Amino acid sequence: MLTKAIRLQSLRYLATPNSGLKPIVGIAAEGESFNSHVHIKALMRGGVMQFFLVVLLVLAPLAVWTNPASGGSSGGVEASVGGVGFMPAAPVMGGSVTITLSLHNTNPTTANNVEYSFYKHSIESGNLLKYAVVDIPGDGYVDVSAVWNSLQEGSQQIWLDVAYNGDTAVRFYKAFNVLGLANLEVTLIEVSPSSGLRIGDSGIVSTTVTNSGTVASGNSTLQVGIQGLTNSSVDVAVPSLTPGQSALVNATLDFPESGTWTLTATPDAYDEVSEVAEGYGSSTLEVEVLPLPDYYFTGQLLITSPSENLDGPWTISGTLARSYGAGNQTAHINFSVATSGQQEAPVIAPLEVMFT
């Protein structure tokens, strides 16, 4: 629809003490939009002030602003914004929403093959969500729908296109809002001590949980455990986290067996918080658990008796080694002598060997 503007070509006003402003000349014509500059000149003649209002006209191209309609009729089939509904009414990020459109056939006979389309964001081929046809009985109503999955947070628009019997299509959109969600993830996991853990030792597992979502998370539970070891999991309470906030929580784990083990930290283990991606955000860490130190002799023990006396003194020499040991450790060595018959076994005092 073209708009019309009034173009003022020239207008002069006469001002008198009693009568105020009176238009003397007024010329108006319908035309295109215009720009104007106003110059006012004041003249004093015989005690009467005259104002001359001069409007300088500069023609400008006609600007047409097009706004999408809120509904209409195509071949007697009506559709409008008021007939659009959403389920759920408050969809959330990462989820889906079902959009329903009510169509009304105002014709007395059935409208066959009424075309309708749903578009995401705008009417473009790449944004087509659904295209189909439907039959609508005379003076009847039919609801059609489409599902929009993997929703993004924020304001969204669903565009509708309805056409029947070769008539101009009805096109309009309806906006709706997608709510954000929390998103809990483990951003750091450490164990102390970081090395030298042995069978039966306990370690402190420190975990940082971060809410990378856009809304507060509420309270949740972090579960820390050792993969492959039953009954090793420990639950740790995590406080409510605002968007971008982190919390450091600790758990104590026992390491009953040696080997290389994988620690797993799982946020929101019991789905207490609605998240962008449920079941994600875990983190793992490999930990080596050493066996207990193993002491042994390398080579053969050498036993000598300088006096070659069976009753001694004897000198026992050899090399003692250890595996899986570190730092200062003391090994105790006991001796025993095998005898036969009624011979009494000699007593040899135990030794302590210090490893450094």
PyMOL commands that set and color helices and strands:
alter all, ss='L'
color gray80, all
select helices_A, chain A and resi 81-83+125-127
alter helices_A, ss='H'
color red, helices_A
select strands_A, chain A and resi 5-16+20-31+34-45+48-59+71-74+77-80+84-87+97-105+111-120+128-136+141-148+154-163+170-178+184-192+201-211+220-226+234-238+246-255+259-266+283-289+294-304+315-323+329-333+351-355
alter strands_A, ss='S'
color yellow, strands_A
deselect
rebuild
show_as cartoon
